[in-house]
Amino acid sequence: MLKRILLFLFSIMMFLYYLFHAIQTPANSDFAAIILEARSIYEGNIFLSGWALSTVSFYTTDIPFYVIGMMILGPTHRLLYIVPSIIFVLTLAAALWVVYDGKRIRGSLLTFSFIGIPVGLFASISLTGPIHIAAIGLCLICLKFLQLTKQKNMYYLYFGLLFCWTLIGDSLALWILGVPIVLLGAYRIYVTPMHWKREIISPIIVCVALLVSKAVLKLIAVSGGFVVPGAGQAMFTEIENIGRNIYSTFYGLLELFNANFFGRPIGSLQTMILLFHFCAMILVFYIFGRIAYQMVKKSENDYTNQLLVISIAVTIAAYLFSNMNLGTDTTRYLIPVVFLGAVLVGRWFNTFEWNPNKNVIVAMVIGFYALSMFSPFSLQRDLNKMDKLQVYLENQGLTNGYASYWLSSPITVYSNAKVKVRQVTATSDEKITPFIFLAEKKWYDSSANFIMYDSSDWGSVNKLTAINTFGKPVKELQFEDVHILVWDKDISKFLIR
């Protein structure tokens, strides 16, 4: 009982640590949209009728956490920070659960030192949402269920149901776990063909779960619920982009492991810490390579280790050779490598034998690594540009309007819908039209009297296209680099539908 109480208190402490870091990351339109989606469900639109979501729905992975949060706290922008922090705690717990063998905790401690104190790019991605962290956590629980099938076959059912649930919300789960399970099943049948009946169960469950998840998403769409526009057709990258992809993959991994010592002064403490982290990253890939070699030699029989290795390989290969690799802006797709690598190292560490006299030294190394990840945090959130802009708009009496994508949803969320700004883009003939992505169609039925744009000229939303669509404004305002055009009429009637 005491251990459970201490574990609970430690979880609360870590949640607060993550929360204080999360509040310093400004929300962009991608992040803010999930608050608006959850609010729509909270207000009764259970299946998000009229919504066009993102490249994945997050309907069963992330959104439920935000809806539950609204049931407790109401529709507040604070959920932008609270929910990702909770999701990260749960995902970390799932990783440690997979590592723990019921006897030793040293592997779990090592895994915690890798991912339990996120810093740098890893923190900024992991503690904002939704960026697939919930899907990673659910996949890790699925992996634990597969481990437990050795004790009871009923866990195959739990695995199938949870994996299907995860696929409905985030198709990245197919690459994190689904494809690796199928590949591993084929490998294990090849190595031990006499056990094919046992080895084929998991791949069959994956295929059934995929078909069911596709059917559910289709049924929701044809029944008037949300649609998922997707990210376009997945393709192999052009041959001339391979070099760029190799660079962005290596650079992304360095940043995620907080190990990018290149360009740093030799001998500085910060450089030494980064080199230490680089060694930790090398350890991950050493263990990865060692187990992969043993698989080639048919001397590695641990199903979980084999699956982790194949999953890491599939994730990196997909990033290297896919057209989805758009440089460092898409580094988030490599996040599974960090989590899975940390789990792999932790499991290896559980089986590693050494002289007990070295326990203190090993504990000190793990402790130092964890402490080297620690970074100071603030108990208060600094006001960002969107905070100040929504206050400015409210003071000007501007409460319903349009903006280019990155200037829209954060305003609505930070103001708790007191100021509603809806995203628009321009057509090829330079007229303003709704941008139905992470948006609800009925937004554009409401009246509006202003439009905002900045120097980025996103979607060609600018003064020219605004005047072409709505006519000459009666007032022009400016807040920092944001231009605001105001009319004395309802401009929603002039939107190109």
C-alpha positions as CSV (number, residue, x, y, z in Angstrom):
1,M,0.0,0.0,0.0
2,L,2.8,2.4,0.9
3,K,4.5,1.8,-2.5
4,R,1.2,2.6,-4.3
5,I,0.8,5.9,-2.4
6,L,4.4,6.9,-3.1
7,L,4.0,6.0,-6.8
8,F,0.8,8.1,-6.9
9,L,2.5,11.1,-5.3
10,F,5.5,10.7,-7.6
11,S,3.1,10.7,-10.6
12,I,1.4,13.9,-9.4
13,M,4.8,15.5,-8.9
14,M,5.9,14.6,-12.5
15,F,2.5,15.8,-13.9
16,L,3.2,19.2,-12.3
17,Y,6.7,19.3,-13.7
18,Y,5.3,18.5,-17.2
19,L,2.5,21.1,-16.7
20,F,4.9,23.9,-15.8
21,H,6.9,23.2,-18.9
22,A,3.8,22.8,-21.1
23,I,2.3,26.2,-20.2
24,Q,5.4,27.9,-21.8
25,T,4.6,26.6,-25.3
26,P,2.2,28.8,-27.2
27,A,-0.6,27.0,-28.9
28,N,-0.9,27.2,-32.7
29,S,-4.0,26.5,-34.7
30,D,-3.3,22.8,-35.0
31,F,-3.2,22.5,-31.2
32,A,-6.1,24.9,-30.5
33,A,-8.4,23.1,-32.9
34,I,-8.7,20.0,-30.6
35,I,-10.1,22.3,-27.9
36,L,-12.8,23.4,-30.3
37,E,-13.5,19.8,-31.4
38,A,-13.8,18.7,-27.8
39,R,-16.1,21.7,-27.0
40,S,-18.3,20.7,-29.9
41,I,-18.7,17.2,-28.4
42,Y,-19.1,18.7,-25.0
43,E,-22.0,20.8,-26.3
44,G,-23.7,17.7,-27.8
45,N,-22.2,17.2,-31.3
46,I,-21.1,13.7,-30.4
47,F,-19.9,12.6,-33.8
48,L,-18.6,16.1,-34.8
49,S,-21.2,16.5,-37.6
50,G,-20.0,19.1,-40.1
51,W,-16.4,18.9,-39.1
52,A,-13.4,18.2,-41.3
53,L,-10.6,17.0,-39.1
54,S,-6.9,16.6,-39.7
55,T,-4.8,14.0,-41.4
56,V,-5.9,11.7,-38.6
57,S,-9.0,12.1,-36.4
58,F,-7.6,11.8,-32.8
59,Y,-11.3,10.9,-32.1
60,T,-10.5,7.9,-29.9
61,T,-7.0,8.7,-28.8
62,D,-6.7,12.4,-27.7
63,I,-10.2,14.0,-27.9
64,P,-11.7,11.9,-25.0
65,F,-9.2,13.3,-22.6
66,Y,-10.2,16.9,-23.6
67,V,-13.9,16.1,-23.3
68,I,-13.4,14.6,-19.8
69,G,-11.4,17.7,-18.9
70,M,-14.2,20.0,-20.0
71,M,-16.7,17.9,-17.9
72,I,-14.5,18.7,-14.9
73,L,-13.1,22.2,-15.6
74,G,-15.4,23.5,-18.3
75,P,-14.3,24.6,-21.8
76,T,-11.2,26.4,-20.7
77,H,-8.0,27.1,-22.7
78,R,-6.0,25.6,-19.7
79,L,-6.8,22.2,-21.1
80,L,-4.2,23.0,-23.8
81,Y,-1.5,22.3,-21.1
82,I,-3.3,20.1,-18.6
83,V,-4.3,17.3,-21.0
84,P,-1.0,16.8,-22.8
85,S,0.7,16.6,-19.4
86,I,-1.7,13.9,-18.3
87,I,-1.3,12.0,-21.5
88,F,2.5,12.1,-21.2
89,V,2.3,10.8,-17.6
90,L,0.1,7.9,-18.8
91,T,2.3,7.1,-21.8
92,L,5.4,7.1,-19.6
93,A,3.6,4.7,-17.2
94,A,2.8,2.4,-20.2
95,A,6.5,2.4,-21.2
96,L,7.6,1.5,-17.7
97,W,4.9,-1.2,-17.5
98,V,6.3,-2.8,-20.7
99,V,9.8,-2.7,-19.3
100,Y,9.0,-4.0,-15.8
101,D,9.5,-7.8,-15.5
102,G,8.0,-8.2,-12.1
103,K,11.3,-8.6,-10.4
104,R,13.8,-5.8,-11.2
105,I,13.2,-2.0,-11.5
106,R,16.6,-1.0,-12.7
107,G,15.5,-1.2,-16.4
108,S,12.5,0.9,-15.6
109,L,14.7,3.5,-14.0
110,L,16.9,3.6,-17.1
111,T,13.9,4.0,-19.3
112,F,12.6,6.8,-17.1
113,S,16.0,8.6,-17.3
114,F,15.6,8.6,-21.1
115,I,12.0,9.8,-21.5
116,G,10.8,10.8,-18.0
117,I,12.3,14.3,-18.0
118,P,11.7,15.6,-21.5
119,V,13.8,18.6,-22.6
120,G,14.3,20.6,-25.8
121,L,12.5,19.5,-28.9
122,F,11.3,16.3,-27.3
123,A,9.6,18.3,-24.6
124,S,8.1,20.9,-26.9
125,I,6.6,18.1,-29.1
126,S,5.6,15.7,-26.3
127,L,4.0,18.3,-24.1
128,T,1.8,19.8,-26.7
129,G,-1.0,18.1,-28.4
130,P,-2.2,16.3,-30.2
131,I,1.0,15.0,-31.7
132,H,0.6,11.2,-31.5
133,I,1.7,10.8,-27.9
134,A,-1.6,9.2,-26.9
135,A,-1.3,6.7,-29.8
136,I,2.2,5.8,-28.7
137,G,0.9,5.2,-25.1
138,L,-2.0,3.0,-26.4
139,C,0.4,1.0,-28.6
140,L,2.6,0.4,-25.6
141,I,-0.4,-1.0,-23.7
142,C,-1.3,-3.1,-26.7
143,L,2.3,-4.4,-26.6
144,K,1.9,-5.3,-22.9
145,F,-1.3,-7.2,-23.7
146,L,0.7,-9.2,-26.2
147,Q,3.2,-10.0,-23.5
148,L,0.4,-11.2,-21.2
149,T,-1.1,-13.6,-23.8
150,K,1.5,-16.1,-22.5
151,Q,-0.6,-16.1,-19.3
152,K,-4.1,-15.9,-20.7
153,N,-5.4,-16.0,-24.3
154,M,-8.1,-13.5,-23.4
155,Y,-5.4,-10.8,-23.7
156,Y,-5.6,-11.3,-27.5
157,L,-9.1,-9.9,-27.4
158,Y,-8.0,-7.0,-25.2
159,F,-5.2,-6.3,-27.7
160,G,-7.5,-6.4,-30.7
161,L,-10.1,-4.1,-29.2
162,L,-7.6,-1.6,-28.0
163,F,-5.6,-1.6,-31.2
164,C,-8.8,-1.1,-33.3
165,W,-9.8,1.8,-30.9
166,T,-6.3,3.4,-31.4
167,L,-6.4,3.0,-35.2
168,I,-9.7,4.9,-35.4
169,G,-8.1,7.9,-33.7
170,D,-4.6,7.7,-35.1
171,S,-3.4,5.8,-38.2
172,L,0.2,6.2,-37.1
173,A,-0.5,3.2,-34.8
174,L,-0.4,1.1,-38.0
175,W,3.2,1.9,-38.5
176,I,4.2,1.9,-34.8
177,L,2.7,-1.5,-34.1
178,G,0.5,-2.9,-36.9
179,V,3.0,-3.3,-39.7
180,P,5.8,-4.5,-37.3
181,I,3.5,-7.2,-35.9
182,V,2.8,-8.5,-39.4
183,L,6.4,-8.5,-40.4
184,L,7.4,-10.2,-37.1
185,G,4.8,-12.8,-37.6
186,A,6.2,-13.6,-41.0
187,Y,9.7,-13.8,-39.6
188,R,8.8,-16.0,-36.7
189,I,6.8,-18.4,-39.0
190,Y,9.9,-18.6,-41.2
191,V,12.2,-19.4,-38.3
192,T,9.8,-21.8,-36.5
193,P,7.3,-23.0,-39.1
194,M,5.9,-25.6,-36.7
195,H,4.4,-22.8,-34.6
196,W,2.7,-21.0,-37.4
197,K,-0.8,-21.4,-35.8
198,R,0.4,-19.4,-32.8
199,E,2.4,-16.8,-34.7
200,I,-0.3,-15.9,-37.1
201,I,-2.9,-14.9,-34.5
202,S,-1.5,-11.4,-33.9
203,P,-1.1,-10.5,-37.6
204,I,-4.7,-11.6,-38.3
205,I,-6.0,-9.5,-35.4
206,V,-4.1,-6.5,-36.8
207,C,-5.7,-7.0,-40.2
208,V,-9.2,-7.4,-38.7
209,A,-8.6,-4.3,-36.5
210,L,-7.5,-2.3,-39.6
211,L,-10.6,-3.2,-41.6
212,V,-12.9,-2.5,-38.7
213,S,-11.4,0.9,-38.0
214,K,-11.7,1.8,-41.6
215,A,-15.3,0.7,-41.6
216,V,-16.1,2.7,-38.4
217,L,-14.5,5.9,-39.9
218,K,-16.5,5.4,-43.1
219,L,-19.7,4.8,-41.2
220,I,-19.2,8.0,-39.1
221,A,-18.6,10.0,-42.3
222,V,-21.6,8.7,-44.3
223,S,-23.9,9.1,-41.2
224,G,-23.2,12.8,-41.2
225,G,-20.3,12.8,-38.7
226,F,-16.8,14.1,-39.1
227,V,-14.6,13.5,-42.2
228,V,-10.8,13.0,-42.2
229,P,-9.3,14.7,-45.2
230,G,-6.0,12.8,-44.8
231,A,-2.6,13.8,-45.9
232,G,-2.8,12.8,-49.5
233,Q,-1.4,9.7,-51.1
234,A,1.6,8.1,-49.4
235,M,4.4,7.7,-51.8
236,F,8.1,7.0,-51.9
237,T,10.1,10.2,-52.0
238,E,11.8,11.4,-55.1
239,I,15.4,10.1,-55.5
240,E,16.8,13.6,-55.3
241,N,15.3,14.0,-51.8
242,I,17.0,11.0,-50.2
243,G,20.0,13.1,-49.1
244,R,17.8,15.7,-47.5
245,N,15.8,12.9,-45.8
246,I,18.9,11.3,-44.4
247,Y,20.0,14.6,-43.0
248,S,16.7,15.5,-41.5
249,T,16.4,12.0,-39.9
250,F,19.8,12.2,-38.3
251,Y,19.3,15.9,-37.3
252,G,15.8,15.1,-35.9
253,L,17.1,12.2,-33.8
254,L,20.0,14.3,-32.4
255,E,17.5,17.0,-31.4
256,L,15.0,14.5,-29.9
257,F,17.7,12.9,-27.8
258,N,19.0,16.3,-26.9
259,A,22.3,15.2,-28.2
260,N,23.2,17.8,-30.9
261,F,26.7,18.8,-29.9
262,F,27.7,19.9,-33.4
263,G,28.7,23.5,-33.6
264,R,29.2,23.8,-29.8
265,P,32.4,25.0,-28.2
266,I,34.7,22.2,-27.2
267,G,35.2,21.8,-23.4
268,S,32.1,23.7,-22.3
269,L,29.8,22.0,-19.7
270,Q,26.8,22.2,-22.0
271,T,28.8,20.4,-24.8
272,M,29.9,17.7,-22.3
273,I,26.2,17.1,-21.4
274,L,25.2,16.9,-25.0
275,L,28.0,14.4,-25.7
276,F,26.7,12.4,-22.8
277,H,23.3,12.3,-24.3
278,F,24.8,11.4,-27.7
279,C,26.4,8.4,-26.0
280,A,23.0,7.4,-24.7
281,M,21.6,7.7,-28.2
282,I,24.4,5.5,-29.5
283,L,23.6,3.0,-26.8
284,V,20.0,2.8,-28.0
285,F,21.1,2.0,-31.6
286,Y,23.8,-0.4,-30.3
287,I,21.2,-2.5,-28.5
288,F,19.0,-2.1,-31.6
289,G,21.8,-3.4,-33.9
290,R,22.7,-6.2,-31.5
291,I,19.2,-7.6,-31.3
292,A,18.7,-7.2,-35.0
293,Y,22.0,-9.2,-35.6
294,Q,20.8,-11.9,-33.2
295,M,17.5,-12.1,-35.2
296,V,19.4,-12.6,-38.4
297,K,21.4,-15.4,-36.6
298,K,18.1,-16.7,-35.3
299,S,19.4,-16.5,-31.7
300,E,17.0,-13.9,-30.3
301,N,13.7,-15.3,-29.2
302,D,12.1,-12.6,-27.1
303,Y,9.0,-11.5,-28.9
304,T,8.8,-8.0,-27.3
305,N,12.4,-7.2,-28.1
306,Q,12.0,-8.4,-31.7
307,L,8.9,-6.3,-32.1
308,L,10.5,-3.2,-30.7
309,V,13.5,-3.6,-33.1
310,I,11.2,-4.0,-36.1
311,S,9.0,-1.1,-35.0
312,I,12.0,1.2,-34.7
313,A,13.3,0.1,-38.1
314,V,9.9,0.6,-39.8
315,T,9.5,4.1,-38.2
316,I,12.9,5.2,-39.4
317,A,12.5,3.6,-42.9
318,A,9.1,5.2,-43.4
319,Y,10.6,8.6,-42.5
320,L,13.6,8.1,-44.7
321,F,11.8,7.0,-47.8
322,S,8.4,8.5,-47.5
323,N,7.1,11.8,-49.1
324,M,5.8,12.7,-45.6
325,N,9.3,13.7,-44.6
326,L,9.3,17.4,-45.1
327,G,12.4,18.2,-43.2
328,T,12.8,19.2,-39.6
329,D,9.2,20.4,-39.4
330,T,8.0,16.8,-39.5
331,T,10.4,15.5,-36.8
332,R,7.4,14.6,-34.7
333,Y,7.1,11.4,-36.8
334,L,10.3,10.2,-35.2
335,I,9.0,10.5,-31.6
336,P,8.1,6.8,-31.5
337,V,11.8,6.0,-31.9
338,V,12.6,7.7,-28.6
339,F,9.9,6.0,-26.7
340,L,10.5,2.5,-28.2
341,G,14.3,2.9,-27.9
342,A,14.0,3.8,-24.2
343,V,11.8,0.7,-23.7
344,L,14.3,-1.5,-25.6
345,V,17.3,-0.3,-23.6
346,G,15.4,-0.7,-20.3
347,R,14.4,-4.3,-21.2
348,W,18.0,-5.1,-22.2
349,F,19.3,-3.5,-18.9
350,N,17.0,-5.8,-16.9
351,T,18.8,-8.9,-18.3
352,F,22.3,-7.4,-18.2
353,E,24.5,-9.1,-15.6
354,W,27.3,-7.4,-13.8
355,N,29.1,-7.4,-10.5
356,P,26.7,-6.2,-7.7
357,N,29.5,-4.0,-6.4
358,K,29.0,-1.8,-9.5
359,N,25.3,-1.1,-8.6
360,V,26.2,2.2,-7.0
361,I,28.2,3.3,-10.0
362,V,25.5,2.4,-12.4
363,A,22.9,4.1,-10.2
364,M,25.0,7.3,-10.2
365,V,25.3,7.2,-14.0
366,I,21.6,6.8,-14.5
367,G,20.9,9.5,-11.9
368,F,23.3,11.9,-13.6
369,Y,21.8,11.3,-17.0
370,A,18.3,12.0,-15.6
371,L,19.5,15.2,-13.8
372,S,21.3,16.3,-17.0
373,M,17.8,16.4,-18.6
374,F,16.4,18.6,-15.9
375,S,15.6,22.2,-17.0
376,P,14.3,25.1,-14.9
377,F,10.6,26.0,-15.3
378,S,8.3,28.9,-14.5
379,L,5.2,28.6,-12.3
380,Q,3.5,31.3,-14.5
381,R,2.7,31.4,-18.2
382,D,4.2,34.3,-20.1
383,L,1.6,36.1,-22.3
384,N,2.2,35.3,-25.9
385,K,1.2,37.1,-29.1
386,M,-2.2,35.4,-29.4
387,D,-3.1,36.3,-25.8
388,K,-2.4,39.9,-26.4
389,L,-4.1,39.9,-29.8
390,Q,-7.3,38.5,-28.5
391,V,-7.4,41.1,-25.7
392,Y,-6.8,43.8,-28.3
393,L,-9.6,42.6,-30.5
394,E,-12.0,42.4,-27.6
395,N,-11.1,46.0,-26.6
396,Q,-11.8,47.1,-30.1
397,G,-15.2,45.5,-30.0
398,L,-14.2,42.9,-32.7
399,T,-15.7,39.6,-31.7
400,N,-16.5,37.8,-34.9
401,G,-14.2,37.7,-37.9
402,Y,-11.9,35.8,-40.2
403,A,-8.1,35.3,-40.4
404,S,-5.5,33.2,-42.1
405,Y,-5.0,29.8,-40.6
406,W,-2.3,30.4,-38.0
407,L,-4.1,33.5,-36.7
408,S,-7.5,32.0,-36.2
409,S,-8.2,29.2,-33.7
410,P,-5.8,30.2,-30.9
411,I,-7.7,33.5,-30.6
412,T,-11.0,31.7,-30.2
413,V,-9.5,29.3,-27.6
414,Y,-7.5,31.8,-25.5
415,S,-10.6,34.1,-25.3
416,N,-12.8,31.1,-24.4
417,A,-14.9,31.9,-27.5
418,K,-15.5,35.5,-26.5
419,V,-13.7,36.4,-29.7
420,K,-14.4,34.0,-32.5
421,V,-12.0,34.1,-35.4
422,R,-12.5,31.5,-38.2
423,Q,-9.9,30.5,-40.7
424,V,-10.1,31.3,-44.4
425,T,-8.0,31.1,-47.5
426,A,-8.1,32.6,-51.0
427,T,-9.3,31.0,-54.2
428,S,-7.3,31.0,-57.5
429,D,-9.3,34.1,-58.6
430,E,-8.3,35.9,-55.4
431,K,-11.5,35.7,-53.4
432,I,-11.8,34.7,-49.8
433,T,-13.3,31.3,-49.0
434,P,-13.7,29.1,-45.9
435,F,-10.7,26.9,-45.1
436,I,-12.4,23.7,-44.1
437,F,-9.6,21.9,-42.3
438,L,-9.8,21.4,-38.6
439,A,-13.0,23.4,-38.9
440,E,-16.8,23.1,-38.6
441,K,-18.9,24.3,-41.6
442,K,-21.5,26.0,-39.6
443,W,-18.9,28.5,-38.3
444,Y,-19.3,30.4,-41.6
445,D,-23.0,30.8,-41.2
446,S,-22.4,33.3,-38.4
447,S,-22.0,37.0,-39.1
448,A,-18.5,38.6,-39.2
449,N,-17.1,42.1,-39.8
450,F,-13.3,41.9,-39.8
451,I,-10.4,39.9,-41.3
452,M,-6.8,39.5,-40.1
453,Y,-3.6,38.6,-41.9
454,D,0.1,39.0,-41.4
455,S,3.3,39.3,-43.5
456,S,3.5,35.5,-44.1
457,D,0.7,35.9,-46.8
458,W,-0.6,32.4,-45.8
459,G,-3.2,31.2,-48.2
460,S,-3.0,34.5,-50.0
461,V,-5.2,36.1,-47.4
462,N,-4.2,39.8,-47.7
463,K,-5.6,43.2,-48.3
464,L,-6.1,42.6,-52.1
465,T,-8.1,39.4,-51.8
466,A,-10.1,40.8,-48.9
467,I,-11.1,43.9,-50.8
468,N,-11.9,41.8,-53.9
469,T,-14.3,39.8,-51.8
470,F,-15.8,42.2,-49.3
471,G,-15.2,45.6,-50.7
472,K,-13.4,48.5,-49.2
473,P,-13.1,48.4,-45.3
474,V,-14.1,51.3,-43.2
475,K,-11.2,50.9,-40.8
476,E,-7.7,49.5,-40.9
477,L,-5.9,48.5,-37.7
478,Q,-2.5,47.0,-36.9
479,F,-1.3,45.0,-33.9
480,E,2.4,44.2,-34.1
481,D,2.7,42.6,-37.6
482,V,-1.0,41.7,-37.8
483,H,-3.2,43.8,-40.1
484,I,-6.9,44.0,-39.3
485,L,-9.5,45.2,-41.8
486,V,-12.9,46.2,-40.5
487,W,-16.3,46.6,-42.2
488,D,-19.6,48.1,-41.1
489,K,-21.5,45.2,-42.6
490,D,-21.8,41.4,-42.3
491,I,-19.1,40.2,-44.6
492,S,-20.0,36.5,-44.2
493,K,-22.6,36.9,-47.0
494,F,-19.8,37.6,-49.4
495,L,-17.7,34.5,-48.7
496,I,-17.1,32.3,-51.8
497,R,-18.8,29.0,-50.8
